[in-house]
Amino acid sequence: METTYSSIGVELEFLLCIAESDSLMKTPRRFRDSGAPLILPAGVRRYENIISHIISRVQRTINNALLGLRKPGDRVVQSDAQALADPEALHLRPYLRWNIGTDPSFSLPQAIKDKEQYIDEYRWYPTEISSPALWATEASWEEIGAVVKAVKNEFWVITPPDAGTHYHYGYGKDYIPCGKLRRIAALLFAADPIMVQLHPKYRRNRESCLSNRLYSRGAHGRSAAALSREIGAGNIEVEPEDSARSTIPSSFLMSFPRPVRERGHGLMIPFKRGELTGYTFSEALFGSSGYLQDNADDVRPADIPSVVHELLQCPNAPTVAELMRFSSDAEDRPAYSFRAYTLGIYKHVIRSNGEINVNFQNKRTIEFRQMASTMISDEVVAHGKIIVKLCEFAAEAALSDFWKVVLDCTVAELTGNWFDVFDLFAELALVSEARILQHAVARSRAETTSE
């Protein structure tokens, strides 16, 4: 296996088409070249039986896809016995294999029913498949791609606006070390305004994936020291990191416009710098966080370098998570969720009748929530590889290189025609991934690009 400390998991949400065994099937235009409805056996009508059949049928498709792999993905934990033998691996017991379930949080939009002939003649069940915890190796990416492709090719699936693709990034069975966690949080905060350029407009101000950069406690200008005291997290896991470059040099503010398509590493993108839009700031959302003290006197979000500076001063993981959250709600879910590292969850061992609960323990990952649902395998994998690269760069880069990217992202927010998300990918040598995701961006802009 390749040497890596990064692990990933992915959750894919979509609508699955169901048809009765005796129904007269008419094919919607979008499905003329692939897939088929999942046919219910005669007599299967009760909801719980339908769900059971969906799970069984999709599981069979996934199993067949895995049999066709040259090499299976590299699992963080190989077996249930291995997880039970290691208290640090118990939280991964639910993620030893591909899981299939339902998710009532999304449904078929009326606009699709009205626009596309025959779509409304079928039932569409909200379905979610989630991967095992995998090391971020080529074998694992191949497995994820193969499973996505198999499900898309075998069934009729629709990815509605309410559905998402969620990635989890972690360090195998371990917690992400605090020094690396705060670096990752800082880079994600800085890159948030341009990373959103990858996503459709309907994903940008959703309360299920709100911008950390615009609406988090850090954006409200709270300091690491103040929040650490407020939540009672006084322990020091790691000393503050020197962050002298916490202001924007005047040379950056004078950066000249570069409204051209060519990026570094020979990357040619069909969008000029400045064409791709980002967030639209909402005063209502900014003033409605779950913290009264955050809403009291703030008018606009704090500048990016100042918040990055505070994140790098965090003495412990719960303070990092507090700066990155939007609300005190237990189900707070910003675009980049550090919920697993919040006080009361981080390193908390769940017990049942005085014994360690071997069936459930808290996750140890960062969740990336803003990506739109897609069942295009290359795009799913490209998103995952970008996430891993961003996190690894943040954790390992020299401080000067780290700050260069942070300041590039800062100026990108201020001057959109100088630097954008594809410039970021070029800087991080994510050229193949950029070429794949330009097609997704074009679709969301109702454009096309040549293959």
C-alpha positions as CSV (number, residue, x, y, z in Angstrom):
1,M,0.0,0.0,0.0
2,E,1.1,3.6,-0.7
3,T,2.4,5.5,2.4
4,T,-0.3,8.0,3.5
5,Y,-1.7,9.3,6.8
6,S,-4.8,10.6,5.1
7,S,-8.1,8.7,5.1
8,I,-11.4,9.5,3.5
9,G,-15.0,8.4,3.3
10,V,-17.7,9.6,1.0
11,E,-21.5,9.8,1.2
12,L,-23.5,10.0,-2.0
13,E,-27.1,11.2,-2.0
14,F,-29.4,10.5,-4.9
15,L,-33.0,9.5,-6.0
16,L,-33.4,6.0,-7.1
17,C,-36.2,5.1,-9.6
18,I,-38.6,2.3,-8.5
19,A,-41.1,0.6,-10.8
20,E,-43.7,-2.1,-10.3
21,S,-43.1,-5.4,-12.0
22,D,-46.3,-5.2,-13.9
23,S,-46.1,-1.5,-14.9
24,L,-45.8,-0.3,-18.5
25,M,-42.5,1.5,-18.5
26,K,-41.8,4.6,-20.6
27,T,-38.3,5.9,-20.8
28,P,-37.5,9.5,-19.9
29,R,-35.1,11.1,-22.4
30,R,-32.3,11.4,-19.8
31,F,-32.2,7.6,-19.4
32,R,-32.4,6.5,-23.0
33,D,-28.8,5.4,-23.0
34,S,-28.2,3.8,-19.6
35,G,-29.7,2.1,-16.6
36,A,-33.2,0.9,-15.7
37,P,-35.6,1.3,-12.9
38,L,-35.3,-1.0,-9.9
39,I,-38.1,-3.4,-10.4
40,L,-40.0,-4.5,-7.3
41,P,-41.0,-8.1,-7.2
42,A,-44.7,-8.9,-7.3
43,G,-46.4,-8.4,-4.0
44,V,-43.7,-6.1,-2.5
45,R,-45.8,-3.0,-1.5
46,R,-45.1,-2.2,2.2
47,Y,-42.6,0.6,2.8
48,E,-40.3,-1.5,4.9
49,N,-40.2,-4.3,2.4
50,I,-39.5,-1.8,-0.4
51,I,-36.6,-0.3,1.5
52,S,-35.2,-3.8,2.2
53,H,-35.4,-4.6,-1.4
54,I,-33.6,-1.4,-2.4
55,I,-30.8,-2.0,0.0
56,S,-30.4,-5.6,-1.1
57,R,-30.4,-4.8,-4.8
58,V,-28.0,-1.8,-4.6
59,Q,-25.7,-3.9,-2.3
60,R,-25.6,-6.6,-5.0
61,T,-24.6,-4.0,-7.6
62,I,-21.8,-2.7,-5.3
63,N,-20.5,-6.1,-4.6
64,N,-20.3,-6.9,-8.3
65,A,-18.4,-3.7,-8.9
66,L,-15.9,-4.7,-6.1
67,L,-15.4,-8.1,-7.7
68,G,-14.3,-6.4,-10.9
69,L,-11.5,-4.4,-9.2
70,R,-7.8,-5.3,-9.9
71,K,-7.2,-4.5,-6.2
72,P,-9.7,-3.4,-3.5
73,G,-9.4,-0.1,-1.8
74,D,-7.2,0.1,1.2
75,R,-9.4,-0.1,4.3
76,V,-8.4,1.7,7.5
77,V,-9.8,-1.3,9.5
78,Q,-9.9,-4.6,7.8
79,S,-12.5,-6.5,9.9
80,D,-15.0,-6.2,12.7
81,A,-12.7,-8.4,14.9
82,Q,-9.8,-5.9,14.3
83,A,-12.1,-3.0,15.3
84,L,-13.3,-4.8,18.5
85,A,-9.7,-5.5,19.5
86,D,-8.7,-1.9,19.4
87,P,-10.6,0.7,21.4
88,E,-9.2,3.5,19.1
89,A,-10.8,1.8,16.1
90,L,-14.3,1.3,17.6
91,H,-15.7,4.5,15.9
92,L,-15.0,2.9,12.5
93,R,-17.1,-0.3,13.1
94,P,-20.0,1.2,11.1
95,Y,-17.6,2.0,8.2
96,L,-16.0,-1.3,7.4
97,R,-18.0,-1.8,4.2
98,W,-20.3,0.1,1.8
99,N,-23.6,1.0,3.4
100,I,-26.9,1.8,1.8
101,G,-29.8,3.6,3.4
102,T,-32.5,6.2,2.9
103,D,-32.4,9.9,3.6
104,P,-35.8,11.8,3.9
105,S,-34.0,15.2,3.7
106,F,-34.4,15.5,-0.1
107,S,-37.0,14.7,-2.8
108,L,-37.9,15.1,-6.4
109,P,-38.4,18.8,-7.2
110,Q,-41.7,19.7,-8.9
111,A,-39.7,21.6,-11.6
112,I,-38.2,18.3,-12.8
113,K,-41.6,16.6,-12.8
114,D,-43.1,19.4,-14.8
115,K,-40.2,19.6,-17.3
116,E,-39.3,16.0,-18.1
117,Q,-41.8,13.7,-19.7
118,Y,-42.6,10.4,-17.9
119,I,-40.5,11.2,-14.8
120,D,-43.6,11.6,-12.6
121,E,-44.9,8.2,-13.7
122,Y,-42.3,6.5,-11.4
123,R,-41.5,6.6,-7.6
124,W,-38.2,8.1,-6.6
125,Y,-36.7,7.0,-3.3
126,P,-34.1,9.2,-1.5
127,T,-31.1,7.0,-1.2
128,E,-27.6,7.4,0.4
129,I,-24.6,5.1,-0.1
130,S,-21.5,5.6,2.1
131,S,-18.1,4.2,1.7
132,P,-15.9,2.4,4.1
133,A,-13.1,4.4,5.8
134,L,-10.4,4.2,3.2
135,W,-6.8,5.3,3.1
136,A,-6.3,7.9,0.3
137,T,-4.6,5.6,-2.2
138,E,-5.1,5.0,-5.9
139,A,-6.7,1.7,-5.1
140,S,-9.2,3.4,-2.9
141,W,-10.0,6.1,-5.5
142,E,-10.5,3.3,-8.1
143,E,-12.9,1.5,-5.7
144,I,-15.0,4.7,-5.1
145,G,-15.1,5.4,-8.9
146,A,-16.1,1.9,-9.7
147,V,-19.0,1.9,-7.2
148,V,-20.3,5.2,-8.4
149,K,-20.1,4.2,-12.0
150,A,-21.8,0.8,-11.4
151,V,-24.8,2.4,-9.5
152,K,-25.2,5.0,-12.2
153,N,-25.0,2.6,-15.1
154,E,-27.4,0.0,-13.6
155,F,-30.2,2.2,-12.3
156,W,-32.0,5.4,-13.1
157,V,-30.8,8.0,-10.6
158,I,-31.4,11.7,-10.3
159,T,-29.3,14.1,-8.2
160,P,-31.7,16.8,-7.0
161,P,-30.6,20.2,-5.7
162,D,-31.3,19.2,-2.1
163,A,-28.9,16.3,-2.2
164,G,-25.2,16.5,-1.7
165,T,-21.9,14.7,-1.9
166,H,-20.2,14.7,1.5
167,Y,-16.6,13.8,2.1
168,H,-15.0,13.0,5.4
169,Y,-11.2,13.6,5.9
170,G,-9.3,12.0,8.7
171,Y,-6.1,10.4,10.0
172,G,-7.2,6.8,9.9
173,K,-8.4,5.6,13.3
174,D,-6.6,8.6,15.1
175,Y,-7.6,12.1,15.7
176,I,-6.0,14.8,13.5
177,P,-3.2,16.3,15.6
178,C,-4.2,19.8,16.8
179,G,-1.3,21.6,15.1
180,K,-2.4,20.1,11.8
181,L,-6.1,20.5,12.5
182,R,-5.8,24.3,13.0
183,R,-3.7,24.7,9.8
184,I,-6.4,22.8,7.8
185,A,-9.1,24.9,9.4
186,A,-7.2,28.1,8.5
187,L,-6.6,27.2,4.9
188,L,-10.2,26.1,4.4
189,F,-11.4,29.4,5.9
190,A,-9.2,31.3,3.5
191,A,-10.1,29.2,0.5
192,D,-13.8,29.0,1.2
193,P,-14.7,32.1,-1.0
194,I,-13.1,30.6,-4.1
195,M,-13.8,26.9,-3.4
196,V,-17.5,27.8,-3.6
197,Q,-16.9,28.7,-7.3
198,L,-17.0,25.0,-8.0
199,H,-20.5,24.6,-6.6
200,P,-23.9,25.6,-8.1
201,K,-25.5,28.7,-6.7
202,Y,-28.3,26.7,-5.0
203,R,-25.6,25.2,-2.6
204,R,-24.1,28.5,-1.5
205,N,-26.5,29.9,1.1
206,R,-28.0,26.6,2.3
207,E,-28.2,26.3,6.1
208,S,-27.0,22.7,5.7
209,C,-23.6,24.0,4.4
210,L,-23.2,27.6,5.2
211,S,-20.0,29.5,4.5
212,N,-17.4,29.3,7.4
213,R,-15.7,32.3,6.0
214,L,-18.8,34.5,6.2
215,Y,-20.9,33.2,9.1
216,S,-18.7,31.3,11.5
217,R,-17.7,32.5,15.0
218,G,-14.2,33.3,13.5
219,A,-15.9,35.5,10.9
220,H,-17.6,37.4,13.7
221,G,-14.1,38.4,14.9
222,R,-14.0,36.2,18.0
223,S,-10.5,35.5,19.3
224,A,-9.0,32.2,20.1
225,A,-8.2,33.2,23.6
226,A,-11.7,34.5,24.3
227,L,-13.4,31.5,22.9
228,S,-11.1,29.1,24.7
229,R,-12.1,30.8,28.0
230,E,-15.8,30.9,27.0
231,I,-16.1,27.2,26.4
232,G,-13.8,26.2,29.2
233,A,-11.2,24.6,27.0
234,G,-8.1,25.8,28.9
235,N,-5.8,22.8,28.1
236,I,-2.8,23.4,25.8
237,E,-2.4,20.6,23.2
238,V,0.0,22.7,21.1
239,E,1.7,26.1,21.4
240,P,0.5,28.9,19.1
241,E,2.1,29.0,15.7
242,D,4.0,32.1,14.6
243,S,1.9,33.9,12.1
244,A,3.6,37.2,11.5
245,R,2.2,37.6,8.0
246,S,-1.3,38.3,9.3
247,T,-1.8,41.5,7.2
248,I,-2.0,41.9,3.5
249,P,1.2,43.4,2.0
250,S,0.4,46.5,-0.2
251,S,1.9,44.7,-3.1
252,F,-0.9,42.1,-3.0
253,L,-3.6,44.9,-2.9
254,M,-2.0,46.3,-6.1
255,S,-2.2,43.0,-7.9
256,F,-3.1,43.6,-11.5
257,P,-6.1,42.1,-13.2
258,R,-5.5,38.9,-15.2
259,P,-8.8,38.2,-17.0
260,V,-7.4,35.3,-19.1
261,R,-8.0,31.6,-19.3
262,E,-4.5,30.2,-18.9
263,R,-3.4,29.2,-15.5
264,G,-0.1,27.7,-14.2
265,H,1.2,24.2,-15.2
266,G,-0.2,24.7,-18.7
267,L,-3.8,24.5,-17.4
268,M,-6.2,26.1,-19.8
269,I,-9.7,26.7,-18.4
270,P,-12.7,28.0,-20.4
271,F,-13.5,30.7,-17.9
272,K,-11.5,33.9,-17.6
273,R,-10.5,35.0,-14.1
274,G,-13.4,37.1,-12.8
275,E,-16.1,35.1,-14.5
276,L,-16.7,32.6,-11.7
277,T,-18.8,34.1,-8.9
278,G,-18.8,33.3,-5.2
279,Y,-20.9,33.9,-2.2
280,T,-23.5,36.6,-1.9
281,F,-23.2,38.0,1.7
282,S,-26.4,37.8,3.7
283,E,-26.8,40.3,6.6
284,A,-29.7,38.2,7.9
285,L,-27.7,35.0,8.1
286,F,-24.7,36.9,9.6
287,G,-26.9,38.3,12.3
288,S,-28.7,35.1,13.2
289,S,-25.9,32.9,14.5
290,G,-26.7,30.8,17.6
291,Y,-24.5,33.2,19.8
292,L,-26.0,36.5,21.0
293,Q,-22.6,37.9,21.7
294,D,-21.6,37.3,18.1
295,N,-24.6,39.1,16.8
296,A,-24.4,42.1,19.1
297,D,-22.1,44.6,17.3
298,D,-20.7,43.0,14.2
299,V,-21.7,44.4,10.8
300,R,-19.4,42.6,8.4
301,P,-17.1,39.5,8.6
302,A,-13.6,40.0,9.9
303,D,-10.9,40.0,7.3
304,I,-9.4,36.6,6.3
305,P,-5.8,37.1,7.5
306,S,-7.0,38.1,11.0
307,V,-9.1,35.0,11.4
308,V,-6.4,32.8,10.0
309,H,-4.1,34.3,12.6
310,E,-6.6,33.5,15.4
311,L,-6.9,29.9,14.2
312,L,-3.2,29.4,14.3
313,Q,-3.2,30.6,17.9
314,C,-5.7,28.0,19.0
315,P,-4.2,26.0,21.9
316,N,-6.5,23.0,21.5
317,A,-8.9,21.3,19.0
318,P,-12.2,22.4,20.6
319,T,-11.2,26.0,20.2
320,V,-10.4,25.4,16.5
321,A,-13.9,23.8,16.1
322,E,-15.6,26.7,18.0
323,L,-14.1,29.3,15.7
324,M,-15.3,27.3,12.6
325,R,-18.8,26.7,13.7
326,F,-21.9,28.8,13.0
327,S,-24.4,27.8,15.6
328,S,-24.5,26.3,19.1
329,D,-27.1,23.8,17.7
330,A,-25.9,20.2,18.1
331,E,-26.7,19.7,14.4
332,D,-24.7,22.8,13.3
333,R,-23.4,21.9,9.8
334,P,-21.3,24.6,8.0
335,A,-19.6,23.9,4.6
336,Y,-16.6,22.6,6.5
337,S,-17.7,20.9,9.7
338,F,-15.4,20.3,12.6
339,R,-18.2,19.0,14.8
340,A,-16.1,15.9,15.8
341,Y,-13.6,18.3,17.5
342,T,-16.1,20.3,19.5
343,L,-16.0,20.3,23.3
344,G,-18.0,17.4,24.7
345,I,-17.5,15.3,21.6
346,Y,-13.8,15.5,21.1
347,K,-12.1,12.6,22.8
348,H,-15.3,11.7,24.7
349,V,-15.7,8.0,25.2
350,I,-19.3,6.9,25.0
351,R,-20.2,4.3,27.6
352,S,-23.2,2.1,28.2
353,N,-23.9,0.6,31.6
354,G,-20.4,1.7,32.7
355,E,-18.7,-0.1,29.8
356,I,-17.3,1.3,26.6
357,N,-20.0,1.2,24.0
358,V,-18.6,-1.0,21.3
359,N,-21.4,-0.2,18.9
360,F,-21.0,3.5,18.7
361,Q,-18.3,6.1,19.2
362,N,-17.9,9.6,17.9
363,K,-16.3,10.3,14.5
364,R,-12.8,11.9,14.2
365,T,-13.1,13.5,10.8
366,I,-13.7,16.8,9.2
367,E,-16.8,16.8,7.0
368,F,-16.9,18.6,3.6
369,R,-20.6,19.3,3.0
370,Q,-21.0,21.9,0.2
371,M,-20.5,19.8,-2.9
372,A,-23.6,19.2,-5.0
373,S,-24.8,15.6,-5.5
374,T,-23.2,14.0,-8.5
375,M,-23.1,10.4,-9.8
376,I,-20.4,11.1,-12.3
377,S,-17.5,8.9,-11.0
378,D,-14.6,11.1,-12.2
379,E,-16.1,14.1,-10.5
380,V,-16.7,12.3,-7.2
381,V,-13.0,11.1,-7.2
382,A,-11.7,14.6,-8.3
383,H,-13.5,16.3,-5.4
384,G,-12.0,13.7,-3.0
385,K,-8.4,14.1,-4.3
386,I,-8.7,17.9,-4.0
387,I,-9.8,17.6,-0.4
388,V,-6.9,15.4,0.5
389,K,-4.4,17.7,-1.3
390,L,-5.7,20.8,0.5
391,C,-5.5,19.2,3.9
392,E,-2.1,17.7,3.3
393,F,-0.7,21.0,2.0
394,A,-2.2,22.9,4.9
395,A,-0.7,20.4,7.4
396,E,2.8,20.1,6.0
397,A,3.6,23.3,4.1
398,A,6.3,25.7,5.2
399,L,4.7,28.6,7.0
400,S,5.8,31.0,4.3
401,D,4.2,28.8,1.5
402,F,1.1,28.4,3.7
403,W,0.7,32.2,4.1
404,K,1.3,32.8,0.4
405,V,-1.8,30.7,-0.5
406,V,-3.8,32.3,2.3
407,L,-3.0,35.8,1.0
408,D,-3.7,34.7,-2.6
409,C,-7.1,33.6,-1.5
410,T,-7.6,36.8,0.4
411,V,-6.9,38.9,-2.6
412,A,-9.1,36.6,-4.7
413,E,-12.0,37.5,-2.5
414,L,-11.2,41.2,-2.9
415,T,-10.2,41.2,-6.5
416,G,-12.0,38.4,-8.4
417,N,-10.2,38.9,-11.7
418,W,-6.7,38.2,-10.3
419,F,-6.9,34.7,-8.8
420,D,-9.7,32.0,-8.7
421,V,-10.3,28.4,-7.7
422,F,-8.5,27.1,-10.8
423,D,-5.4,29.2,-10.0
424,L,-5.4,27.5,-6.5
425,F,-5.6,24.1,-8.1
426,A,-2.7,25.0,-10.5
427,E,-0.6,26.2,-7.5
428,L,-1.3,22.8,-5.8
429,A,-0.6,20.8,-9.0
430,L,-4.2,19.6,-9.2
431,V,-4.3,19.9,-12.9
432,S,-6.1,16.6,-13.8
433,E,-8.7,17.3,-11.2
434,A,-9.2,20.9,-12.4
435,R,-9.8,19.6,-16.0
436,I,-12.4,17.2,-14.8
437,L,-14.3,19.7,-12.6
438,Q,-14.4,22.5,-15.2
439,H,-17.2,20.4,-16.8
440,A,-19.2,20.4,-13.6
441,V,-18.7,24.2,-13.3
442,A,-19.8,24.6,-16.9
443,R,-23.0,22.6,-16.3
444,S,-23.9,24.6,-13.3
445,R,-23.5,27.8,-15.5
446,A,-25.6,26.2,-18.3
447,E,-22.6,26.0,-20.5
448,T,-20.7,23.2,-22.2
449,T,-17.0,22.5,-22.7
450,S,-15.4,20.2,-25.2
451,E,-14.4,16.8,-24.1
